[in-house]
Amino acid sequence: MLPGATLVGAADVMANGIASLSQATPGALAFCDDARGDALDATEASVVVVPSTLAVRPRDGAVLIALADARAAFIDLVERLLPGSARPAQPSAISPRARIDASASIAANATIGDDVTIGARTVVASGAVIYDDTTIGDDCTIGPAASIGWVGLAYHDRADGRRAFFPHLAGVRIGDRVDVGAQATICRGMLSHTAIADDAKIGSLVYVSHGVTVGERAWLSAGTLVAGHATIAADTLLGIGSVVVDNVVIGERAMVAGGSIVVRDAAAGDKLLGVPATVVASMRKFGPTPRG
C-alpha cells in the first residue's frame, strides 16, 4: 500500500482500529509527524506512521512505518482500509435507524443520519441537519438550519502539489441541556470527538470546528468562531464575534470580549480584550441574562 515505506519493529503486529496518537489504545493505527517524536513515548498505538527522518524505536510489541510524508501516508491508508469514510454520508430524511427518544420533538424537514442518538425532550428545529455518529443528550435545543457533524477545513499538501482532505473519522458528543442557535455549525472530529458539555449555550451563527472541547456552562455568543482542537473550559464566556484560534486552551471562568481574537492560551479567570487579545484588569460582565 505504501511504496518506499520502511518497517521499524515487529513486522507481524496487527491493527484493528484507527485513533489519534494521544487517545490510541493497543491495536490502534495512528500517525505522528512531529519532527522530534516526543508523543511516541506516551502512546499505546500498536502501529504508527512516522516521518523517515525520525530516529526512534517503537515500544515492545509495536511497529513504526517510516516514510517521507507521514501525514499523506496516513490519509492513503485510511482510504484503503475504510474507503469513503473521510466524510459522513448525507442524510436525506429522518433515518429510521436513528435512536430518537419518544419525547423528543423533531421538525418534519430536519434531516438526521443513521447513527444518531437524541435524548428525551430535545427539540430539533426546522432545517437542521444532524450527521452520523452524533449523540445529543436530554433537554437540548438544536436551532433552525443548524449543522451538527459535518466536516471542518482540514487538508494536507503533498510534495507533488496535490491537496488531500484529512479524514474526519470521529463524531460529535453533546451533553444535556445544551442550546445550539440558528445556523450554528458544530463539526465532527477528525480522530477524536468534538465534545460539548452539559448546559453549554451556543448562539446563532457560531462555528465550532473539529475536535473542539466546550466545557460545562460555557457561553459562546452569536458569531463566535472556535478553530480546531481548541479547548473552552467550564463557565467561560466568549463575546459576540470573538475568535479562538486552533489548539488554544481557555481556562475556566475566562471572559473574552466581543470581537477579540485569542491566539494563545488563557488562564482561569482571565479577562481578554483586543486583536490579538491581551489580559485586562476588568471587564463588564456579559453572557447569561438577565443581568442587574
N, C-alpha and C positions, 0 to 999 in steps of 0.2 A: 504493500500500500504506500510506502514511503521510501522512494528511491534515495539512496545515499545515506540512509539512517545508520547509526551505529548503536548497538545494544551494549549497555554497561550494567553488568549484574547478571542475575539469574535469567536465562532465556525462556524458562518454562513457566513464568509467572502468569496467572490468569487475571483478567479484569472483567468484572461483571456489572459495572456501572460507571457513570461519569460524574465528577464533582469538582468543586473549586479546591485548590490546594489546601486552604485553611480548614475546610469542612470535610475533607475526604476521610473515609473510613477504609479499613483494609479491603482490598478488592476493587478499589476505585481507580479509574484513569483520570489523570489531571495533567496540567501543564504548568511550567514555570519559565518565564522569560526574564526573570531578574538576573542581571549580569553577575551578581555575587552568589545567588542561590541560597541566601540565608533562610528562606522559608522552607527549604527542603529538610532542615533539621527537625522541624516540628510536625511535618505532615505524616499521615498514616497511609497515604495513597500507595497502592502497590505498583502502579505503572505511571511514570511521569515523563512527559515530553519536555526536553530541555534544550537550550542552545548548545551547539557543539563546542563553543568556546568555554563552557562551564567545566572546570576541572574539579569535579566532586565525585564521590562514590555513593551509591544508594545504600540505604539501611539493609540489614539482612532480610532476605525474602522479597526484596523489591527489585525493580529494574528501571533504568533510565533509557529513554530513546532520544538520542542526541542528533540534532540536525541544525543547519544554519539558521532556519527560521522556525522556531518552536511554535509560535502562535499560528502561523499558516498551516503547519503540520497538524496541530490540534484541530483546527477548523476542518481540514480534509478528513481526518479520522472520524470526527463526529458525523460528517455527511456519509461516509462509507458505512459506519456502524448503525446510524439512526437516520436513514435517508428521509429528507423532507421535514426534519424536526426543528430546523432553525427558527421558523416562525410558527405560531399556532394556527390551527385550522380556523377558517372563517365561519362562524355560526350564521345560519340564515333564519333561525326561528328560536323558540324556546325549546331546547332539546329535551326529549322525554327521558334522557339518561341523566340529566342534571338532578341533583338531590336538593329539592326545594321544600322547606318546611311548609306544612299546610296553612299556617297562619301568615305566611309572607304574602305581600301584595306586589305582583309583577305586572307592569303595563303590557298590554297586548302587543305593542310594537317594539318592546325590548327584545334583544337577541342574546341568548345565553348558550354557551357551549356545553359539550358533553360532560366534561369532568369539572363541574362547578358545584359547590355546596353553598346554600343560602339559608341562614338561620331564621329563627322564629321572629315574626313581626317585622322583619326587614322589608323596606319598600324600595323597589327598583322602578324608577320613573321612565317616562316616555323616551324612546330612542336610545336608551343606554345599551352599551354592548359589553358583555362580560365573557371573556375568552376562557378556554380550557385551563385547568389547573389553577383555579381561583377559589378561595374559601372566604366567605363573608359571614360574620357572626350574627348574633341576635340584635334586634332593635337598631339596625343601621338604616341609613337613607342614602341611596345612590341617585344623584340628581339627573335631570334630563340631559340626554346626549353625552353622558359621561362614558369614558372608555377605560375599562379595567382589564389589564392583562395583555395588551398589545406590546410590541417590542419597542425598545429605545434605539437611539442612534449609536451603533457600535460597528465600526468597520476596521479592517486591517489592510494596509497597503503592502502588497507583496513586492519582492525585489524586482519583478518584471513589470511593475506598474499597475497590475490588476488589483482592484479593490474588492476584498472579500468581506461578506457580512459575518459578524461573530454570532453564533447561535445563542438563542435565548431558551435554555432548557429548563429553567425554574419557573415558578409561578408567582402568585400574589396571595398573601395571607392578611386578611383584615379582621380585626377583633370585634368586640361587642360595642354597641352604641357609638359607632363611627358615622359621621356625616361626610358625604362627598358631594361637592357642589356641581352645578350645571356645567357641562362641557369640561369638567376636570379630566385629567389623564393620569392614570397610575400604570406604569409599565411593569411587565413581568421581569423577573430576574434572569440573569444570564446563567450563572451556576449556583446562585443562592437566591432564595425568595426575596421579593420586595415585601416588607412587613410593616403594617400599620397597626399600632397597639390600641387597646381599649380606650374609648372616649376621646380619641383624636378628632379634630374638626378640620376639614379641608374645604376651602372656599371654592367658588366658581372660577373656572379658567386656570386652576392650579395645575402644574406639571410636576409629577414625581417620577423620576427616572429609575432605571433598572437597579435592583439591589439596594435601594434606599431603605433605611430603617427609621420609622417615625414612632416616637415613644408615647406613652400614655398621656392623655390630656394635652398633647401638643396642639397648637393652633396655627394653621397655615392660612393666612389671609388671601383674599382673591388675587389672582395673577402671580402668585409666588411660583418660582422655578427652583427645583431642587435637583441637582445633577447626580449622575450615577454614583452609587455606593457611599453617598453622604449619610451621616447619622444625625438625626434631630432628636435629642433626648427628651425625656418626660417634662411636661409643663413649659416647654419652650414656646415663645410667641414670635412668629415671623410676620412682619408688617406687609401691607399691600404692595405688590410688585417687587418684593425683595428677591434676591438671587443667592443661592448657596452653591458654590462650585463643587466639582466631583471630589469625593473622598474626604471632604471636610467633616469634622465632628463638632457639633454644637452641644455644649453641656446643658444639664438640667436648669430650668428656670431662666435661661438666657432670653434676651429680647433683641430682636433685630428690627430696626426702624424701617418704615416703608421706603422702597427704592434703593436700599443699601445692597451692596454686593459683598458677600463674605467669601474671602479667598484663603483663609487659614483657620485652624481650629480655634474654638472659643471655649473658655472655661465656664463652669457652672455659675449662673448668676450674672454673667457679663451682659452689659448693655452696649450694643453695636450700632454704629451710625456711619454712613458715608460710602464713598466709592474710591478705593476699597474701604470696607468697614473697619473702623477702629473703636476701641473701648472708650466710652464716655462715662462721666461720673453719674449722670442721672438721665432719666428719660420718662416722658409722660406715659402713664400706663395705658395700654390698649389691649384689644383682644376680647375675652369673654365679656358680654354685655348683658344687662345694662350696668352702667357704672355710676357711682355717685359723684 
